[in-house]
Amino acid sequence: MNSKGFTLIEILIAGALFIAIMGSFSYLLKLSGDQSRSATKLSKALDLTRSEMEILRIQPGTAELEVIEVAVRWDQNKPPAHLISLRTRYR
């Protein structure tokens, strides 16, 4: 740095560093928002799956041992959420 101020090269380097840091920060914010939305969808799907499972569990069974499986597709790009339970007619 000379006594009159910053040189053009110093200003350009500082600007490039600022842009790179802000770009990284905005990408991280976008990624965080995407993950939050995905987690919210999954949570809602699992709540729906659990409630469907409870409805199936209280219905009378006919076999000695039954497998109850409920699957909910919560995102087009993700596999469905599965909940599997065993039930006997003896309580």
Backbone bond lengths (Angstrom), bond angles and torsions (degrees), N, CA, C in turn:
res aa  C-N    CA-C-N  psi(-1)  N-CA   C-N-CA  omega(-1)  CA-C   N-CA-C  phi
1 M - - - 1.451 - - 1.529 108.31 -
2 N 1.305 115.43 127.99 1.461 117.95 176.38 1.532 109.74 -88.63
3 S 1.292 116.85 179.98 1.459 119.53 -175.29 1.526 113.35 -74.65
4 K 1.335 119.13 -13.09 1.459 121.34 -177.95 1.527 112.48 -92.16
5 G 1.324 120.34 -14.78 1.458 121.91 -178.55 1.522 111.41 142.53
6 F 1.301 115.71 -163.20 1.460 121.68 -178.21 1.530 110.20 -83.31
7 T 1.338 114.90 150.90 1.458 118.92 176.44 1.520 109.21 -85.11
8 L 1.320 116.39 166.91 1.452 122.17 -179.37 1.537 110.48 -62.54
9 I 1.288 117.42 -38.96 1.472 121.24 179.32 1.523 110.44 -63.63
10 E 1.312 118.66 -43.64 1.470 121.80 178.70 1.534 111.09 -62.05
11 I 1.298 117.20 -40.44 1.465 121.15 179.43 1.525 110.10 -67.57
12 L 1.330 117.80 -42.28 1.464 120.89 178.93 1.524 111.60 -64.30
13 I 1.323 116.90 -41.51 1.477 120.18 178.91 1.525 110.26 -65.75
14 A 1.307 117.38 -43.83 1.465 120.65 178.73 1.525 110.65 -63.21
15 G 1.332 117.91 -41.02 1.463 121.24 177.85 1.525 111.68 -64.29
16 A 1.335 116.85 -42.25 1.467 120.31 179.02 1.526 110.79 -64.49
17 L 1.310 117.60 -41.57 1.469 120.62 177.47 1.525 110.90 -63.66
18 F 1.321 116.89 -42.27 1.463 121.06 178.99 1.529 110.94 -61.57
19 I 1.331 116.90 -44.50 1.466 121.08 179.77 1.527 110.72 -64.67
20 A 1.331 117.49 -41.57 1.470 120.86 179.47 1.525 111.06 -63.88
21 I 1.314 116.87 -42.64 1.469 120.65 -179.70 1.527 110.41 -67.67
22 M 1.323 117.87 -43.08 1.461 120.37 179.55 1.527 111.40 -67.30
23 G 1.330 117.59 -36.11 1.459 120.78 176.23 1.518 111.60 -63.32
24 S 1.328 116.89 -43.02 1.466 121.16 177.70 1.523 110.73 -64.12
25 F 1.298 116.34 -41.58 1.458 120.70 -179.45 1.530 111.18 -64.96
26 S 1.336 117.12 -42.79 1.466 119.53 179.76 1.530 110.84 -67.41
27 Y 1.329 118.22 -35.40 1.465 120.95 176.22 1.524 110.29 -63.68
28 L 1.320 117.55 -42.51 1.460 120.87 178.73 1.530 111.25 -64.39
29 L 1.322 117.57 -38.19 1.463 120.59 176.87 1.528 111.12 -64.00
30 K 1.334 117.31 -42.59 1.458 121.21 178.54 1.529 110.21 -64.21
31 L 1.305 117.12 -44.73 1.461 121.51 179.14 1.527 110.92 -61.73
32 S 1.315 117.04 -40.59 1.456 121.44 177.90 1.523 111.21 -63.87
33 G 1.313 117.56 -42.54 1.463 121.29 177.75 1.516 111.91 -63.57
34 D 1.337 117.04 -41.53 1.472 120.93 177.79 1.523 110.79 -61.96
35 Q 1.317 117.20 -43.67 1.461 121.17 179.52 1.518 111.33 -65.20
36 S 1.320 116.70 -38.22 1.462 120.75 178.67 1.527 110.91 -64.86
37 R 1.329 117.07 -44.02 1.467 120.19 177.94 1.529 111.18 -63.96
38 S 1.311 116.67 -40.97 1.464 120.48 179.13 1.524 111.02 -64.56
39 A 1.326 117.45 -41.45 1.470 121.25 178.53 1.520 111.11 -65.44
40 T 1.326 117.35 -37.13 1.465 120.66 178.03 1.523 110.72 -65.13
41 K 1.344 117.19 -44.12 1.464 121.00 177.69 1.526 110.95 -60.96
42 L 1.325 116.34 -44.36 1.464 120.14 -179.57 1.519 110.86 -64.17
43 S 1.310 117.79 -40.84 1.459 121.41 179.24 1.526 110.96 -62.43
44 K 1.335 117.01 -43.87 1.465 120.35 177.83 1.524 111.11 -64.11
45 A 1.329 116.74 -40.12 1.466 120.45 179.29 1.523 110.96 -64.87
46 L 1.321 117.16 -41.07 1.464 119.68 179.21 1.521 111.51 -68.29
47 D 1.327 117.75 -36.20 1.471 120.00 175.39 1.524 110.95 -63.25
48 L 1.327 116.51 -42.99 1.460 120.52 177.07 1.528 110.80 -63.31
49 T 1.325 115.81 -42.14 1.465 120.24 179.16 1.516 110.86 -62.16
50 R 1.316 117.14 -43.94 1.479 120.61 179.19 1.525 111.28 -63.53
51 S 1.327 117.50 -40.51 1.461 119.12 -179.62 1.529 110.65 -68.40
52 E 1.324 117.99 -38.60 1.463 120.61 175.71 1.528 110.61 -63.52
53 M 1.318 116.28 -38.69 1.466 120.96 178.43 1.524 110.59 -62.63
54 E 1.318 117.15 -42.23 1.463 120.41 179.45 1.528 111.36 -64.83
55 I 1.333 116.68 -38.25 1.471 119.96 177.02 1.526 110.07 -62.09
56 L 1.321 116.61 -43.88 1.461 120.09 179.57 1.524 112.09 -68.14
57 R 1.316 117.12 -33.53 1.469 120.60 -177.90 1.524 112.40 -67.41
58 I 1.331 118.40 -33.14 1.467 119.44 -176.40 1.524 112.71 -84.45
59 Q 1.347 117.19 -10.34 1.451 119.08 176.31 1.528 109.32 -74.80
60 P 1.348 117.52 144.95 1.461 119.50 -177.58 1.525 111.39 -66.43
61 G 1.315 114.96 142.38 1.455 121.04 178.95 1.510 111.63 -101.12
62 T 1.313 116.65 160.25 1.457 121.26 -179.44 1.517 112.51 -114.91
63 A 1.288 118.32 -21.85 1.462 121.04 -176.21 1.523 110.40 -99.21
64 E 1.329 114.48 164.68 1.464 120.10 175.93 1.529 110.59 -60.89
65 L 1.332 115.12 -46.56 1.456 120.86 -178.88 1.527 107.79 -137.17
66 E 1.310 116.28 127.99 1.455 121.22 -179.06 1.520 109.77 -123.40
67 V 1.310 115.24 146.43 1.459 121.63 174.38 1.520 106.79 -104.75
68 I 1.312 115.19 127.68 1.466 121.00 177.37 1.518 106.66 -111.48
69 E 1.326 115.18 125.30 1.469 119.80 179.37 1.517 108.95 -130.95
70 V 1.318 115.50 131.94 1.458 122.15 177.01 1.526 107.10 -126.86
71 A 1.333 116.32 133.96 1.465 121.16 178.47 1.523 108.44 -129.21
72 V 1.312 115.86 137.36 1.463 121.90 178.94 1.524 108.10 -129.36
73 R 1.327 116.26 126.26 1.472 119.87 174.92 1.522 107.00 -85.11
74 W 1.313 116.72 116.24 1.460 121.90 -173.74 1.517 112.88 -104.64
75 D 1.326 116.61 -14.55 1.455 120.39 178.58 1.526 107.00 -155.43
76 Q 1.319 117.12 140.41 1.458 120.08 -177.61 1.520 112.23 -64.23
77 N 1.319 117.63 -27.95 1.462 121.62 -176.58 1.522 113.17 -95.33
78 K 1.318 117.41 0.26 1.469 121.22 -176.78 1.522 109.58 -118.81
79 P 1.321 116.98 156.05 1.471 118.87 175.79 1.523 110.42 -70.65
80 P 1.347 117.27 157.38 1.467 118.81 -179.32 1.527 111.81 -67.80
81 A 1.324 115.05 153.98 1.466 121.10 175.92 1.531 107.44 -84.23
82 H 1.329 116.91 127.56 1.467 122.17 -178.59 1.530 109.93 -113.38
83 L 1.313 115.45 141.49 1.459 121.76 172.76 1.523 106.10 -133.06
84 I 1.318 116.36 122.77 1.470 121.61 -175.44 1.523 108.02 -122.75
85 S 1.344 115.69 136.82 1.455 121.32 -179.99 1.524 109.28 -141.65
86 L 1.320 115.83 152.18 1.465 121.91 173.71 1.510 108.29 -105.05
87 R 1.348 116.26 146.97 1.446 120.68 179.98 1.520 108.68 -141.07
88 T 1.303 115.89 138.01 1.478 120.55 172.12 1.509 108.51 -109.68
89 R 1.315 116.91 159.55 1.456 118.00 177.30 1.522 110.92 -83.17
90 Y 1.319 117.96 -6.21 1.467 122.36 176.92 1.507 108.32 -92.71
91 R 1.278 116.61 127.94 1.481 119.44 -179.21 1.491 111.34 -116.29
